[in-house]
Amino acid sequence: MYRRAKIVATLGPASSNESAIRELIQAGMNVARINFSHGAQAEHAVVIATIRRIAREMGQPVTILQDLQGPKIRTGEIEDGSINLQKGQKLTLTIEPILGTSDQVSVDYDKLPESASMGERILLDDGNLELEVVSITPTGVETRVTLGGVLKPHKGVNLPGASLNIQSFTEKDRQDLIFGLSQNVDAIALSFVRSAQDIINLRDEIQRIDSSKTEIPIIAKLERPEALDNLHEILHVVDGVMVARGDLGVELPPQRVPIEQKRIIHLANRHLKVVITATQMLESMMNNPRPTRAEASDVANA
């Protein structure tokens, strides 16, 4: 039976070995997403070569999607690997490179004091933890924990509603792009796209690196409210979009996410562009053999 919808699978440490990749292709994986937020280039090279070899042996075409990290703000290293934040406690987020404790944690965004506002929410780990800004210093912000939990190193930091002075394409992305083009990846996903200019800048960078690869498909990951405001312009210059519900879900009120998802899918279809719905898709199947009814509906809506 011909299936119009395609399946994108993100490969991680548990699914990058030969037997797992073979099972994924057998199960129907059409696109292998390689997340460049984690892992070394040498490791990714091995995974890419393994996917291509097994796909060739099985006679199944598999697209390799390079997902560039982008400028995601993250926490730094933490003493003993984690801290338990309690509701009501004080926590300082500092731009200084320190080893995190239950009192203060490092953040890799040097303009944090300029971007934060008094009383503003700061979300950690895709919204699993929530802080409120109570004071701002030249080297960071002091916060009160309003939603506690366990915080581990390198977790995402979101400032919903704040205007961040940050580029969507970093030097790490450039080095990873050079690597990806040398590996002949089939498509590139650009994180934290805000406008059509971000896509144009990426195409210009590809032209400078390898002028023979300028037609490589680019997927714009929609994770910021600005991207939703500029959606029509983005769709005119990109090959596809990804509804990245993880970061989008902490930047927007949760009730807006399904509405925006439907709007993005509708407009992408009208523009004849690829559209990918991502994050927490069939997540319960990590532990259970069958999806929940809600997850089955989620797949149908996507």
C-alpha positions in Angstrom: 0.0 0.0 0.0 1.3 3.4 -1.0 1.8 5.7 2.1 1.8 9.5 1.3 2.8 10.5 4.9 6.5 9.7 5.7 8.0 8.7 9.0 10.9 10.7 10.4 12.9 8.9 13.1 15.5 10.6 15.3 18.6 8.4 15.8 20.2 8.5 19.3 22.7 6.4 21.2 20.3 3.6 21.6 19.2 3.5 18.0 22.4 4.1 16.1 23.7 0.6 16.0 23.4 -1.6 13.0 20.6 -3.9 14.2 18.5 -1.0 15.4 18.9 0.9 12.1 17.9 -2.2 10.2 14.8 -2.7 12.3 13.9 1.0 11.9 14.1 0.8 8.1 12.1 -2.5 8.1 9.4 -0.8 10.3 9.1 2.1 7.7 11.5 4.8 8.6 11.8 7.1 5.6 13.9 9.9 7.0 16.8 9.5 9.6 17.2 12.7 11.6 20.7 13.2 13.0 20.6 15.7 15.8 23.8 17.8 15.9 23.0 19.2 19.3 24.7 16.0 20.6 27.5 13.8 19.6 30.8 14.3 17.7 31.2 14.6 14.0 33.2 11.3 13.9 30.2 9.5 15.5 27.8 11.0 13.1 29.9 10.0 10.1 29.8 6.3 11.3 26.0 6.5 11.7 25.5 8.1 8.3 27.6 5.4 6.6 25.8 2.7 8.4 22.4 4.0 7.4 23.4 4.3 3.7 24.9 0.8 3.7 21.9 -0.9 5.3 19.4 1.0 3.2 21.3 0.0 0.0 21.3 -3.6 1.2 17.6 -3.6 1.9 16.8 -1.7 -1.3 15.0 1.0 0.7 15.7 4.7 0.1 16.3 6.6 3.4 16.7 10.4 3.5 19.4 11.7 5.9 18.3 14.9 7.6 21.0 17.0 9.3 19.4 19.0 12.1 21.7 21.9 13.1 21.7 22.8 16.7 21.2 26.6 16.3 21.5 29.1 19.1 19.6 27.2 21.8 20.5 28.6 25.3 21.5 25.9 27.7 22.6 25.4 31.3 26.2 24.5 32.0 27.8 21.7 34.0 26.2 20.8 37.4 27.9 19.3 40.4 27.1 15.6 40.9 25.2 15.6 37.6 21.9 17.1 38.8 20.2 19.3 41.4 16.8 19.1 42.9 15.1 22.5 42.8 12.3 23.1 45.4 9.4 25.5 44.9 10.1 28.8 46.5 13.9 28.5 46.7 16.2 31.1 45.2 18.4 30.2 42.1 20.9 32.5 40.4 21.4 32.1 36.7 24.9 33.4 35.9 26.7 34.0 32.6 30.0 33.1 34.3 31.3 29.6 33.5 30.9 28.0 36.9 30.1 24.4 38.1 26.4 24.6 39.0 25.1 24.0 42.5 21.7 24.3 44.1 22.3 28.0 44.6 23.5 29.0 41.1 23.7 27.6 37.6 25.7 28.8 34.6 23.9 29.8 31.3 25.7 30.1 27.9 24.0 33.4 26.9 26.1 36.4 27.7 23.2 38.9 27.1 20.9 37.2 29.7 20.9 40.3 32.0 19.9 42.5 29.1 17.2 40.2 27.8 15.5 39.3 31.2 12.8 41.5 32.8 11.6 41.7 36.4 8.7 39.3 37.1 9.4 37.5 33.8 9.2 33.7 33.6 12.3 31.7 32.7 11.6 28.0 31.7 14.2 25.2 32.0 14.2 21.8 30.4 11.5 22.5 27.8 9.2 23.9 30.5 9.5 21.2 33.1 10.9 23.7 35.5 9.8 27.3 35.9 11.5 30.3 37.5 10.5 33.9 38.2 13.0 36.8 37.8 13.3 38.7 41.1 16.4 40.8 40.4 18.9 41.4 37.7 22.7 41.9 38.1 25.5 42.6 35.6 26.4 38.9 35.5 23.1 37.2 35.6 19.6 37.1 37.1 18.3 36.0 40.5 15.2 33.9 40.4 12.6 32.2 42.6 11.6 28.6 41.7 7.8 28.5 40.9 7.8 25.0 39.5 10.5 22.7 40.9 12.1 19.4 39.8 15.4 17.9 38.9 17.7 19.9 36.7 20.5 18.2 34.8 23.4 19.8 32.7 22.9 21.2 29.2 19.1 21.7 29.5 17.3 24.3 27.4 16.6 27.7 28.8 13.6 29.7 27.4 12.6 33.3 28.0 9.0 33.4 26.6 8.1 36.7 25.0 11.7 38.1 25.3 13.4 39.6 22.3 16.7 37.8 22.1 19.7 39.3 20.4 21.0 36.1 19.0 21.7 34.8 15.5 20.0 31.6 14.2 23.2 30.4 12.6 26.3 29.9 14.9 29.9 29.1 14.3 29.2 25.5 15.5 26.4 25.3 12.9 28.9 26.4 10.2 31.4 23.7 11.1 28.6 21.1 11.3 27.3 22.3 7.9 30.7 21.9 6.3 30.8 18.4 7.7 27.3 17.6 6.6 27.9 18.8 3.0 31.0 16.7 2.9 28.9 13.7 3.9 26.3 14.5 1.2 23.4 14.7 3.6 20.1 14.9 1.8 18.5 17.8 3.7 19.3 20.4 6.3 17.1 21.6 9.2 17.8 25.1 10.5 16.8 25.7 14.1 15.2 28.8 15.6 14.3 30.4 12.3 12.7 33.8 12.7 12.4 35.2 9.2 13.0 34.4 5.5 16.4 36.1 5.8 17.6 33.3 8.0 17.0 30.8 5.2 18.6 33.2 2.6 21.7 33.5 4.8 22.0 29.7 5.1 21.7 29.3 1.3 24.5 31.9 0.9 26.6 30.0 3.4 26.1 26.8 1.5 27.1 28.6 -1.7 30.3 29.8 -0.1 31.2 26.3 1.2 30.2 24.2 -1.8 28.5 25.9 -4.8 27.4 22.5 -6.2 25.1 21.9 -3.1 23.0 25.1 -3.4 19.9 23.0 -4.3 19.9 20.9 -1.1 16.5 21.1 0.6 16.3 23.3 3.7 13.7 22.6 6.5 12.8 25.6 8.7 12.2 24.6 12.3 9.4 26.8 13.7 10.2 27.3 17.3 9.9 31.1 17.9 6.8 33.3 17.8 8.5 35.6 15.3 8.5 32.6 12.8 4.8 32.4 13.1 4.4 36.1 12.3 6.6 35.7 9.2 5.3 32.3 8.1 4.2 33.3 4.6 7.6 34.9 3.8 9.4 31.8 5.2 7.3 29.4 3.1 8.3 31.3 0.0 12.0 30.6 0.4 12.2 27.3 2.1 11.6 23.7 1.0 9.7 22.6 4.1 8.9 23.4 7.7 9.0 21.6 11.0 6.4 22.2 13.7 8.9 22.0 16.5 6.4 21.6 19.4 9.0 21.3 22.1 10.4 24.9 22.1 7.2 26.3 20.5 5.2 24.9 23.4 7.2 26.8 25.9 7.3 30.0 23.9 3.5 30.0 23.5 0.6 29.2 25.8 -0.1 25.5 25.5 -3.6 26.0 24.1 -2.2 27.9 21.1 0.1 25.2 19.9 -2.5 22.9 18.3 -4.1 26.0 16.6 -0.8 27.1 15.2 0.0 23.5 14.2 -3.1 23.3 12.1 -2.4 26.7 10.5 1.2 25.8 9.7 0.1 22.5 8.1 -2.6 24.2 6.1 -0.3 27.0 4.8 2.5 24.6 4.0 0.1 22.4 2.0 -1.2 25.5 0.1 2.4 26.4 -0.8 3.2 22.8 -1.7 5.9 22.5 0.9 6.9 19.6 3.0 5.7 19.9 6.6 6.9 17.8 9.6 5.2 17.6 12.9 7.6 16.9 15.7 8.1 16.4 19.5 6.4 13.9 21.8 5.0 12.1 18.8 4.0 8.6 20.1 6.1 9.2 23.1 4.3 6.7 25.3 5.6 3.9 23.0 9.0 4.4 24.5 7.6 2.2 27.3 4.4 0.7 25.9 3.8 -1.4 22.7 0.7 0.6 21.7 0.0 4.3 21.4 -2.6 6.0 23.5 -5.9 7.1 21.8 -4.8 10.7 22.1 -1.5 9.9 20.3 -3.3 8.1 17.5 -5.4 11.2 17.1 -2.2 13.3 17.1 -0.8 11.3 14.3 -4.0 11.6 12.3 -4.0 15.4 12.8 -0.4 15.7 11.7 
